[in-house]
Amino acid sequence: MTRTLVLGGARSGKSRHAERLAIDSGKEVVYIATAHAGDGEMATRIEHHRRQRPAGWRTVEEEINLGDALERWCAPDRLVLVDCLTLWLTNLMFSGGDEHPDVGDIALPALFHEQRARFLRALENAAGDVVLVSNEVGMGIVPYGAISRSFTDEAGRLNQAAAAVCDRALFIVAGLPLTLKGAPC
């Protein structure tokens, strides 16, 4: 059982690399998609990703309960690919029903903390291979606005926590993988 975190910026090739790892595993693949089609542009992106996936892969759409999905779908003979943690984080941050969380102290919904903890436990106890895709969003300009800064902070914390549990961590730049932790792949 191997847990791999694949990090990278927008259009870095991280999803393509993660999909290659899944194909190369030779195992049955369950693809957990976390995206929420909140507008037409995102719906188009989601549809494009659906068409790109191999026909034999099972797709599970899970916007909030990622830990439960890992527990359900991880198995020794299977690889679970999660794409992506930062979209899931967005869903959690805005799960309180408000368009924006309270920007005073960025009071995150209680569901956020519960689901994050459940995900990390499920990842640590995964019964099969897991490949996680996540955006590295903290390498650029400090975002303008409390919500954007809070998102950047929480994404960094989530990536650190996932990397600590994972056996391998890769950083993808211009389609090229750089091994941060574990065996190169």
Secondary structure, DSSP 8 states (H G I E B T S, - for coil): --EEEEEE-TTSSHHHHHHHHHHHHTSEEEEEE-----SHHHHHHHHHHHHHS-TTSEEEE-SS-HHHHHHHH--TTEEEEEE-HHHHHHHHHTTTSSSS-BTTTTB--HHHHHHHHHHHHHHHT-SSEEEEEEE--TTSS--SSHHHHHHHHHHHHHHHHHHHH-SEEEEEETTEEEEEESS--
